[in-house]
Amino acid sequence: MEIRVFYSKGTTTNIYAKDHLSSADKEKLTAQFFKKHPLEIRAPDVYQALEKLRHGIKENHSALREFPGNWLIDAVIIIIIYMLNVF
């Protein structure tokens, strides 16, 4: 299995095998305003690498959706306890 890297610009994402990407290729991508995605994924082919990336993004979005709700509940409980102590 090879390590795959992702470069994106807008809605376009290019996937490359890390070992086959030269420094000249990286400079060319940067000149074309592509940004390197911070994740590198080990996968046997491009399709599985993309599927692993999509799965990771979905997990992150799910975790972020839960985060504000958890803080809201905690804040409400703290406010109720404070109000009960003050009055």
C-alpha positions in Angstrom: 0.0 0.0 0.0 1.2 3.5 -0.8 0.8 6.7 1.1 -1.6 9.0 -0.8 -1.6 12.8 -0.5 -4.3 15.2 -1.5 -4.0 18.6 -3.2 -7.2 20.7 -3.6 -8.3 24.0 -5.1 -11.9 24.9 -4.9 -14.0 21.8 -5.6 -11.1 20.1 -7.4 -9.1 17.5 -5.5 -6.1 15.7 -6.9 -4.7 12.5 -5.4 -1.0 11.5 -5.7 1.2 8.7 -4.5 3.6 10.4 -2.1 6.6 8.6 -3.4 6.0 9.6 -7.0 5.5 13.3 -6.3 8.7 15.2 -6.9 9.6 18.6 -5.5 9.1 20.1 -9.0 5.5 18.6 -9.0 4.8 20.1 -5.6 6.1 23.5 -6.8 3.9 23.3 -9.9 0.8 22.5 -7.8 1.6 25.4 -5.5 2.0 27.7 -8.5 -1.5 26.6 -9.7 -2.8 27.5 -6.2 -3.4 24.0 -5.0 -3.2 23.5 -1.2 -2.0 20.3 0.3 -4.6 18.6 2.6 -3.0 17.8 6.0 -4.0 14.1 5.9 -1.9 11.5 4.3 -3.7 8.2 3.8 -2.3 4.7 3.3 -4.4 2.9 0.6 -3.7 0.5 -2.3 -5.4 2.7 -4.9 -6.9 6.2 -5.4 -10.5 5.1 -4.9 -9.9 3.6 -1.5 -7.8 6.6 -0.5 -10.7 8.9 -1.4 -13.2 6.8 0.4 -11.0 6.8 3.6 -10.7 10.6 3.3 -14.5 11.0 2.9 -15.1 8.7 5.9 -12.7 10.8 8.1 -14.4 14.0 7.1 -17.8 12.7 7.9 -16.6 11.6 11.3 -15.1 15.0 12.0 -18.3 16.7 10.9 -20.4 14.5 13.2 -18.1 15.3 16.1 -18.4 19.0 15.5 -22.2 18.8 15.3 -22.3 17.2 18.8 -19.8 19.7 20.3 -22.1 22.9 20.6 -24.9 20.8 21.9 -22.8 19.4 24.7 -21.5 22.8 25.7 -25.1 24.2 25.6 -26.3 21.6 28.0 -23.4 22.2 30.4 -23.9 25.9 30.3 -27.6 25.6 31.1 -26.9 23.3 34.1 -24.2 25.7 35.4 -26.6 28.6 35.1 -29.4 26.7 36.9 -27.1 25.8 39.7 -25.9 29.4 40.0 -29.4 30.7 40.1 -30.4 28.2 42.8 -27.5 29.3 44.9 -28.1 33.0 44.5 -31.8 33.0 45.2 
